[in-house]
């Protein structure tokens, strides 16, 4: 587990389970233009970004510290040390954020 972002959690993930912490709190949010959107506004299915905190021994595609895309409607929440986390299976993740291209890179993804 990533020691630089979290203290060691008193939990060990099993099998293909992934524990993530959501990047954005539930409720109001702002659009790209700065318009405040209330939590009660009806929107289409919207995926959310989260940071991986812990993974089980059978997880192969993500590791602690990765940013992943998931469906916030299809989740199981757990509270550890007063912080809310989302527990899911690896197969329920939709994407992993790629690292940014460094300044000295050619920009080629070979």
Number of C-alpha atoms within 10 A of each C-alpha: 16 13 11 8 10 10 9 13 12 7 9 13 15 13 12 15 20 26 25 25 20 20 12 11 9 9 10 12 14 10 8 7 6 8 9 11 14 11 11 8 9 8 8 6 8 9 11 14 20 22 20 23 23 25 25 17 13 13 18 10 11 17 17 17 18 16 22 21 17 22 14 17 10 9 14 11 14 12 9 11 7 7 8 14 20 20 18 19 15 19 11 14 15 13 13 17 12 9 8 7 11 8 7 6 8 8 10 6 6 3
